[in-house]
């Protein structure tokens, strides 16, 4: 079974691809994000080919150039990753995750206010639905 979880470098490459929109080539990714040679063309190519094997990217060859299209959106990947974290580490409990964040992060009063606002909006949305 192929692991379709993303490593940190795969997230980095996917963020670039999502931001570029469409179907970039390896050269497009390298020129856009690593124009100072921070990553070699062959390194990016290897990562993108791995992402294709994981069914995260779809490859389309036109002439001699491969173009890569995301199979899943950023939001879909985040949802999958978060569901896995909540299930695996917090036994499926979102409140346990929220409690962990509150206890371990050095939240400012402004961040706490923003979280309260988000919760209030979600609560109102759910009330309107029922």
KACORPE-V14347 format. One record per residue. N is the residue number from 0. SS is DSSP state (alpha for helix, beta for strand, coil for the rest). Layout:
[[N:SS] [N:SS]]
This chain:
[[0:coil] [1:coil] [2:coil] [3:coil] [4:coil] [5:coil] [6:coil] [7:alpha] [8:alpha] [9:alpha] [10:alpha] [11:alpha] [12:alpha] [13:alpha] [14:alpha] [15:alpha] [16:alpha] [17:alpha] [18:alpha] [19:alpha] [20:coil] [21:coil] [22:coil] [23:beta] [24:beta] [25:alpha] [26:alpha] [27:alpha] [28:alpha] [29:alpha] [30:alpha] [31:alpha] [32:alpha] [33:coil] [34:coil] [35:coil] [36:coil] [37:coil] [38:coil] [39:coil] [40:alpha] [41:alpha] [42:alpha] [43:alpha] [44:alpha] [45:alpha] [46:alpha] [47:alpha] [48:alpha] [49:alpha] [50:alpha] [51:alpha] [52:alpha] [53:coil] [54:coil] [55:coil] [56:beta] [57:beta] [58:beta] [59:beta] [60:beta] [61:beta] [62:coil] [63:coil] [64:beta] [65:beta] [66:beta] [67:beta] [68:beta] [69:beta] [70:coil] [71:coil] [72:coil] [73:alpha] [74:alpha] [75:alpha] [76:alpha] [77:alpha] [78:alpha] [79:alpha] [80:alpha] [81:alpha] [82:alpha] [83:alpha] [84:alpha] [85:alpha] [86:alpha] [87:alpha] [88:alpha] [89:coil] [90:coil] [91:coil] [92:coil] [93:alpha] [94:alpha] [95:alpha] [96:alpha] [97:alpha] [98:alpha] [99:alpha] [100:alpha] [101:alpha] [102:alpha] [103:alpha] [104:coil] [105:coil] [106:coil] [107:coil] [108:alpha] [109:alpha] [110:alpha] [111:alpha] [112:alpha] [113:alpha] [114:alpha] [115:alpha] [116:alpha] [117:alpha] [118:alpha] [119:alpha] [120:alpha] [121:alpha] [122:alpha] [123:alpha] [124:alpha] [125:alpha] [126:alpha] [127:alpha] [128:alpha] [129:coil]]
